[in-house]
């Protein structure tokens, strides 16, 4: 598999902004059942080996998993403040849940679980996300086993089909649209 045309500029932005810890955070938009947008901040966890798919983690009990199950498309927006660049990545979302049939993706799910810190794994043992908080007991939990993911732990993959890359410096600014046509990627300079 060859790397997509947008991977090099994204890798450069990640490298040049690496001193800013929050550059691992980006926003993911999905659509609710009532057709209203839903947007949240997620943490980039690298690329799935041998692919252009971005990796994230999520809880199967969260509202976003219902949105993804219903409409498997989303868009991520990623801003890099030091280099003043924005990447909008639109594509298909895939939830790798505990019962996902592909053994390779199940191995990736398990590897992601094992790569998390104890603090991150513990959040998946907390009380049901989005439900009314009755007491703090639902958050006083033991650290889960580091080798076996909890059943509601999911690997979330974003498989971009279009990437809009905007450099906000320069006069005029620079912007490229990268598109996947089913067989390969193309890139075109477009007006900012």
C-alpha positions in Angstrom: 0.0 0.0 0.0 1.3 3.4 -0.9 1.0 6.4 1.3 -1.7 8.9 0.4 -0.6 12.3 -1.1 -1.7 14.1 2.1 0.4 11.9 4.5 3.7 13.8 3.9 2.2 17.3 4.7 0.4 15.9 7.7 3.6 14.2 9.0 5.5 17.4 8.5 2.8 19.4 10.5 2.8 16.8 13.3 6.6 17.0 13.5 6.8 20.8 13.4 4.1 21.1 16.1 5.4 18.2 18.3 6.3 20.5 21.2 2.6 21.3 21.6 1.0 18.3 23.4 -2.5 19.3 22.3 -1.6 18.8 18.6 -2.7 15.2 19.1 -6.3 16.4 19.6 -8.6 17.0 16.7 -12.4 17.4 16.3 -14.6 14.7 14.8 -18.0 15.5 13.4 -20.8 12.9 12.9 -24.6 13.2 12.5 -27.2 12.5 15.2 -30.4 10.5 14.5 -32.3 13.9 14.3 -29.9 14.9 11.5 -28.1 17.5 13.7 -24.3 17.6 13.8 -22.4 16.2 16.7 -18.8 17.3 17.2 -16.2 16.2 19.8 -12.5 16.3 20.5 -10.7 13.0 20.1 -7.0 11.9 20.5 -5.0 10.8 17.5 -3.4 7.4 18.2 -1.4 7.0 15.0 -2.1 5.2 11.7 -3.2 1.6 11.4 -0.2 -0.3 10.2 0.0 -0.6 6.4 -2.8 1.9 5.8 -3.8 5.5 5.6 -6.5 5.0 8.3 -6.2 7.2 11.4 -6.7 5.4 14.8 -8.7 6.6 17.8 -10.3 4.9 20.7 -13.9 5.2 22.0 -16.4 3.5 24.3 -19.1 1.4 22.7 -21.5 2.9 25.3 -21.0 6.5 24.0 -23.4 8.3 21.8 -20.9 8.6 18.9 -20.9 4.8 18.4 -24.7 4.9 17.7 -24.1 7.8 15.3 -21.4 5.8 13.5 -23.4 2.6 13.4 -26.2 4.6 11.7 -24.1 6.7 9.4 -20.5 5.5 8.9 -19.3 8.8 7.6 -17.6 11.6 9.4 -15.2 14.5 9.1 -12.2 15.4 11.3 -10.8 18.9 11.5 -7.2 19.2 12.8 -5.5 22.6 13.4 -1.8 23.0 13.9 -1.1 26.4 15.6 2.6 26.6 15.1 2.5 26.1 11.4 -1.0 27.6 11.0 -2.3 24.6 9.0 -5.7 23.0 8.9 -6.5 19.5 7.7 -10.1 18.4 7.1 -10.3 14.7 6.6 -13.7 13.3 5.4 -14.2 9.6 5.1 -15.7 6.4 6.3 -15.6 5.5 10.0 -15.2 2.0 11.2 -15.8 0.8 14.8 -13.8 -2.3 15.7 -15.9 -3.6 18.6 -15.3 -6.7 20.7 -17.3 -8.8 18.2 -15.8 -7.4 15.0 -15.2 -10.4 12.7 -11.8 -9.4 11.2 -9.0 -11.0 13.2 -6.4 -8.5 12.0 -8.4 -5.6 13.2 -9.1 -7.4 16.5 -5.4 -7.7 17.0 -5.0 -3.9 16.3 -7.8 -3.3 18.8 -5.9 -5.4 21.4 -2.6 -3.7 20.6 -4.2 -0.3 21.0 -5.6 -1.3 24.4 -2.2 -2.5 25.6 -0.6 0.8 24.4 -2.9 2.9 26.5 -1.8 4.3 29.9 -3.3 2.9 33.1 -5.2 6.2 33.4 -6.7 5.9 29.9 -7.7 2.2 30.4 -9.3 3.1 33.7 -11.7 5.6 32.0 -13.2 2.7 30.2 -14.1 1.1 33.5 -16.0 4.2 34.7 -19.7 4.5 34.9 -21.8 4.6 31.7 -20.9 7.7 29.7 -23.7 10.3 29.2 -25.9 8.9 31.9 -26.9 11.1 34.9 -24.3 11.0 37.6 -25.7 9.7 40.9 -22.5 9.4 42.9 -18.8 9.3 42.6 -18.6 5.5 43.2 -18.8 4.8 39.5 -15.4 6.4 39.1 -13.6 4.7 42.0 -12.6 1.6 40.0 -9.6 -0.6 39.8 -7.2 -0.4 36.8 -8.4 -2.9 34.2 -6.2 -5.7 33.0 -3.6 -4.3 30.6 -3.7 -7.3 28.3 -7.4 -7.9 27.6 -9.6 -5.0 26.4 -12.9 -4.4 28.2 -15.8 -5.5 26.1 -17.0 -1.9 25.3 -13.5 -0.7 24.3 -13.5 0.1 20.6 -10.8 1.0 18.1 -12.2 3.7 15.8 -10.7 4.1 12.4 -11.2 7.0 10.0 -10.5 6.0 6.4 -10.2 9.4 4.5 -11.7 9.7 1.0 -11.0 13.5 0.8 -8.5 15.7 2.6 -8.6 19.5 2.4 -5.2 21.0 3.5 -5.1 24.7 4.1 -1.9 26.7 5.0 -3.0 29.9 6.6 0.3 31.6 6.1 1.2 33.3 2.9 -0.5 35.8 0.6 -2.4 34.2 -0.9 -2.8 31.3 1.4 -2.1 27.8 0.0 -4.8 25.1 -0.2 -4.8 21.6 -1.7 -7.6 19.1 -2.1 -6.6 15.4 -2.0 -9.1 12.9 -3.3 -9.3 9.1 -3.4 -11.0 7.8 -6.5 -11.1 4.1 -5.5 -7.8 3.2 -7.1 -5.4 6.0 -6.0 -5.0 9.5 -4.6 -4.8 12.8 -6.5 -3.9 16.3 -5.3 -5.0 19.6 -6.8 -4.1 23.1 -5.7 -7.4 25.1 -5.1 -8.2 28.6 -4.2 -8.1 29.3 -0.4 
